[in-house]
Amino acid sequence: MYFLIYKPYLMLSQFSREGDKSTLADLAFDFAKDVYPVGRLDADSEGLLLLTSDKALNHRLLNPKFRHNRTYYVQVDGQITDEALQQLATGVTISVDGKPYHTLPADARLVPEPILPDRNPPIRFRANIPTSWVAITLHEGKNRQVRKMTAAVGFPTLRLVRWAIEELTAEGMQPGDVRLLTKAQVMAGLRLR
């Protein structure tokens, strides 16, 4: 079984409970017991998450040697510079497990504000401080990597939305939506054979 969900802001990417935080078990869908998320999104991130019972696909997508693209829309604090975008594209040094790590090259470009579902609660608004939207495509997934990358170039992340995993996108989805896919749709969307 294969599902795409639009993980809401502040929801944990897991079925098990941790205090009073919302989890995937709170979605309006009855998932089979052997369905698990492939990877994760932090509670303060939102967007596309793939869930499956396909262990081989799970292994393939989580193993770093099988790189796959993930595209994020990132709202950053301030008017991002061309220099910062170039640094994001060539790689920056972040901390991973307390050690310096230089990120792999990524695609990073300024984009117009994307059409996204409203976030609840909304991002704070300060009229005298602009924000920018950046599309960042990575093929690695270190813990809180995008947030660490934008902070490293001087533009902290305000909102982070995973928009796509390869060619599977959140187009037309709202927070909490669950979309059932066939194996053929998933394999085509992930460009796997």
N, C-alpha and C positions, 0 to 999 in steps of 0.2 A: 504494500500500500504506500502511496505517495501523496503528500499534502504540502501545499504552500500555505503559509499563514502570514498575516500582517501582524507581527507582534506589537501590541500596544506599548507605549511609554510606561515605565515602572513595573512591567510584568517580567518575572523571572523566566528564563529560557529552559524551564524544567517542569516536570509534573509534580515532583515532591514538594511538600510544604516547608517553608522557612518562616516561622512566625505568622504575621498577618499579611505578608506580601502576596500579591496575586501571582498565579502560575498558569502554565498552559492548561492545567486541569480546570481553570475557570472559564475557558473558552466555551462557547455554546456549541459544542460538538463532542460526541462520544467516541474518543479514539480507542483503538484496540490496545491491549496491554503491551504488545511488542513494538509499538510505534514510539520512536524517540527522535529528538531533534538532531540534525546533522550540524554540529557546531553550535555556536551560541551567539546571542546578542546581549550585551550588558543591560541591566534593568533600565538605565537611563538612555538607552538607544532603542530605536523602533525600526519596524520594517520587515523585510522578507526573511522568512525562516523556513527551511525545508525540514519536514518530518517524514520519516519512513520506517518501515519494518525490514527494509532491504539492507542486510548487514554488509554485503559486498560493496554496495554503493556508499554506505556510511564510511567504510574503511577507505575507499578511494578518495572521497572528498575530504577526509580528515588527515590523510597522510600527506605531509609536505612535499614529497617527491612528485605527487600528481597535482601540479599547480592548476588552479582554476580561478577565473576572474570573478571578483565581487565588486560591485559598484555602489558607492555610497554618495548620497547628497549630504553635504556638510555645511551648516550655517556657522560661520565664524564671526568672532567679535572683531570689528574693524574692517577697513577696506583693504583686502588682501593685495599684496604687491606681486608684480611679475617675478621678482627675485624669490619671494617665498614660494610661489608656484613652481619655479624651477628647482628649488631645494627639495620640495615634496616629490617632484618627478625623478630626481636623481638619487634620492634617498637621504635620510637624516638619521642621526644617532639618537636613540631613545633608550630607556632603561627597561630591560626584560628580566624578571627574576633578580633584580638588584644588580644586573651587569649591563654594560653598554652593548647595544645592538644596533648595527647600521641596517636600516630597512632596504629592501630590494627596490629597484626602480619601479615607479608607478606612473600611471597616467593621472595628471592633476590639472584641471582647467577651471577657470572662472565660468560660471553659467548664470543665466537669468534665474530669478527665484522660481524653483519648480512648483508645479501644482501638486500639492500634497494634502492629505487630510489634516484638519486642524489638530493640534496637539492639546491634550488636556492634562495638566494645566498648560496654558500657552507660554511661549518664551517671553521673558521680560522685555519690555520695550523701553528704550532710552532714546529720545529724539535727537540728542546731541552726539550719539555714538553710532556710526553706521555699522551695518553688518554686510557680509558677502556670502554668496553661495558658491561652493566648489564641488565639482564632481571628481571623486577620487576612485580609481580602479586599482585594486591590489590583487595579487595572487598569492598572498601569504596572510596569515591571521594570528598575529601575536595579541596577547591580552591588552585590550584598550588601545590598540595600535593607532587607529586614526586619531583619536583624541591626543595621544602622546605626540604624534607627528605634527598636528597643527599647532600644538603648544610649543613644540621645539622651534618652529619658525615664527613664533610671536603672535599667533592668531588662535586663541583658545576656541574650542568647539562649544557652540551653544546648543545646536540640535544636530543629531546624527541619525540618518535614515538609510538603512540598507535598501537600495532600490532594485538591484539585480544580482543574480547569481548566474554567470554566463548570460544566456539569452532568456532566462526565466525572470520576469519582472513583476513588480507590485502594481502595475498599471490597472486601474479600475478597482483596486482593493481599498478597504477601510480598516482601521484598527480592529482586530478581533476576527476579521474575515478568515474563513478556511476554504481553500480551493482544492478539491480532489483531482488528482492527475493520474493518467495512465503511465505505465512504465515507458511506453514509446514517447509520450510527451516529455517526460523527464529526461530521457536519454537524448532526445533531439535538442531540448532546451539547454542541456548541459554540454552538448556537442560531444557525447560519448557514444561509443559503438558497443 
